[in-house]
Amino acid sequence: MKLWAFVVAGLTLAGCAYGAPIVAQQVQPAPVNVERLMTDVRALSADEMEGRGFGQPGGDRARDYVVAAFEAAGLEPLASGWLKPFTARGTAGENVVGVVRGSVNPDQWIVVTAHYDHEGIQNGQIYNGADDNASGTAALIELARLLRDHPPRQSVMFVALDGEEAGLLGARAFVADSPVPLDRVVLNINLDMVARGDNGILWVVGTRLYPALIPVIEGLPQQPGIERRFGYDDPAVRGRNNWVNLSDQAAFHARGVPFVFFSVDDHGDYHQPSDDAERIDAAWYRGAVQTAWETLMAVDRMDNPQFRGSPVGVPATTKP
Ligand SMILES: [Zn+2]
């Protein structure tokens, strides 16, 4: 108690010295570093990565890049190592997993995912996939770095997933053999295509299914040029206008793990060889990743994050 009073007095003196009013000290999340982000996006979407094809040498190079980046960011591997290998449709793939143990609730997990694979080389053309999904993979790496300076209260698992383009293969393999019990996973934050805000909109998908997330997202600070919108998660909508099953969060949702999925609208370079890093607006991309970071921090600050529940308009007994 005395020590605390002393610290407060110290703050007051320091504050007075600058003539500034004393306000409650709140830890400000570190800003996402756009230079690091763009360095990783350019590397992952470079021609040398040959489009990061599932089971292809370029995919292996991307995997190695992520392992090195996770290690440099200070993540820890699983006891079995950085890689969670799987075989699907006759192809061997590897998810890359790194963790940070929480200081308060180490058995409560937030799982952040992004797929690192893309379409590889087709008809002699390299599909670099800068937005899809070098952008999410680089974001994953950046969030891991930021956690080094902001140790989480809950445990955080970063998973760079393989085989997404072939049908969410890495994500399905991951949840089928999760390193932690899935009922200890409070939230999956999935990032897939987060760099191209051509229309300014960053879609926040999943709140219709897990509405307890809404106040968390609404409480996030605004980022310049980023318009956050809820949507693409209406259970009554089928096809391309329902994104719930179109990226890796689907595997988590199918097992009852709440998710929030950040993504942008399809653009002219979607699944084209022209999805290159040069077409990324770095400032917008930084804001999108900052939004993901603020989300991670907001959930981490909650004592008992509980997003499971009856989805709006869907009976609790309905299974996807
Ligand atoms: Zn994708």
Boltz pocket constraint, residues with backbone or C-beta under 6 A from the ligand:
constraints:
  - pocket:
      binder: B
      contacts: [[A, 115], [A, 117], [A, 132], [A, 133], [A, 164], [A, 192], [A, 193]]
      max_distance: 6.0
